[in-house]
Amino acid sequence: MAQEMTPTQLQAWRALYRADTLLFTHIENTLRARLKMSYFEHEVLRILDAAGGRLRMAPLAEQLMISRSGATRLVGKLEEKDGYVARRNTPEDRRATWAELTDDGRKALKEAQPVVEAVVATFFADHVSNEDLRAASRILDVLADANPNDDGFDCGL
């Protein structure tokens, strides 16, 4: 049986949850209102761009922390409705599907990035010193490293 949380642990968890939920909601609502894009759609474009414009679906799902079927649905929406991504197979490995960023996807990412940065600055970074940001990064990295996404964890998509 799990040990009961201390008041300090509970307070830290609730603060993390509250801050994460509020920031995510601000980003999601702002992206949807201004660009008709969800935060996860933005993340697909950002991840593909960081990977040089293309990535296999399995590593994409892993980076998004969603199931492969969730990634497939998300990429399918970005491909069919928006034309931001194209799915491709290669002759070398017909079983693997790659997601590729299109020119329209690059343009959408370029439009979305300043929106995301402004929301993160306004609701997060502008309120915390660089020293505290570095400390928060270290703490959150410890938490992420202690809880790897190697068991098929799916955050909800």
ABEGO torsion letter per residue (X at the ends): XBBBBBAAAAAAAAAAAAAAAAAAAAAAAAAAAAAGBBAAAAAAAAAAAAAGGBBBAAAAAAAAGBBAAAAAAAAAAAAAAAGABBBBBBAABAABBBBBBBAAAAAAAAAAAAAAAAAAAAABAAABBAAAAAAAAAAAAAAAAABBBAAGBBAGX
